[in-house]
Amino acid sequence: MTYQVQFLRGLRAHGFLEIAMNYQRVTVSLPKDIYGELLRIIGKGKISSFVAEATEDKLLEEKIDKTDPIKAFFALRKITTKRTTKQILAAIRKGRT
């Protein structure tokens, strides 16, 4: 996982990146050994959320411009929620405690 994806996860955790919570049921075929590892490590009831998070991370990685980190940083403005300075400072303080 790249540092940009970790950064975006942090934004999401602090409410700066809002993700729509609408779901679409899909059927995915996995090799038996991978599915077995998912069952063993994640557990039967948590596979969907694990796959959704892994897919989201991969999609975020694909959206990031890998050639120019400065350009990639400024591109984050397009996918993050606008916040006031007061909200940003409150989130920073919360993260430090």
C-alpha positions in Angstrom: 0.0 0.0 0.0 1.4 3.4 -1.0 1.7 6.3 1.4 -1.0 8.1 -0.7 -3.5 5.3 0.0 -2.6 5.4 3.7 -3.2 9.2 3.7 -6.6 8.7 2.0 -7.5 6.1 4.6 -6.7 8.6 7.3 -8.8 11.2 5.6 -11.7 8.8 5.5 -11.2 7.9 9.1 -11.4 11.5 10.2 -14.5 12.3 8.0 -12.7 14.3 5.3 -13.3 11.7 2.6 -17.0 10.7 2.4 -17.7 7.3 0.8 -21.3 6.6 -0.4 -22.7 3.6 1.4 -24.8 2.2 -1.4 -24.1 -1.4 -2.2 -24.3 -3.5 -5.3 -24.3 -7.3 -5.0 -21.7 -8.9 -7.3 -20.5 -12.4 -7.9 -16.7 -12.8 -7.9 -14.7 -16.0 -8.6 -11.6 -16.6 -6.6 -9.0 -19.4 -6.7 -9.9 -21.9 -3.9 -6.6 -21.3 -2.1 -7.2 -17.6 -1.9 -10.8 -18.1 -0.7 -9.6 -20.6 1.9 -7.1 -18.0 3.2 -9.8 -15.4 3.4 -12.0 -17.8 5.4 -9.2 -18.7 7.7 -7.9 -15.2 8.3 -10.9 -12.9 7.9 -13.8 -15.2 8.7 -16.9 -16.0 6.8 -19.0 -13.0 7.8 -16.3 -10.4 7.0 -15.2 -11.3 3.5 -17.4 -8.7 1.7 -16.1 -5.8 3.7 -12.5 -7.0 3.3 -12.8 -7.3 -0.4 -14.6 -3.9 -0.6 -11.8 -2.2 1.3 -9.0 -3.9 -0.7 -10.8 -2.9 -3.9 -11.2 0.6 -2.7 -7.5 0.8 -1.9 -6.6 -0.5 -5.3 -9.0 2.0 -7.0 -7.5 4.9 -5.0 -4.0 3.8 -6.0 -5.1 3.7 -9.7 -6.5 7.3 -9.4 -3.2 8.7 -8.1 -0.7 10.1 -10.6 2.4 8.0 -10.0 4.6 10.1 -12.1 4.3 13.4 -10.2 3.7 13.3 -6.5 3.0 17.0 -6.2 0.3 16.7 -8.9 -1.1 13.7 -7.1 -1.3 15.6 -3.9 -3.2 18.4 -5.4 -5.5 16.0 -7.2 -6.7 14.8 -3.8 -8.7 18.1 -3.6 -11.1 16.7 -6.2 -12.0 13.7 -4.1 -12.0 15.1 -0.6 -14.8 16.9 1.2 -14.3 20.6 1.7 -13.8 21.5 5.4 -13.3 24.7 7.3 -10.0 25.6 9.0 -11.6 25.1 12.4 -12.7 21.5 11.4 -9.2 20.7 10.1 -7.5 21.9 13.2 -10.0 20.0 15.4 -9.2 16.8 13.4 -5.5 17.4 13.8 -5.8 17.9 17.6 -8.0 14.7 17.8 -5.4 12.7 15.9 -2.6 13.9 18.3 -4.4 12.6 21.4 
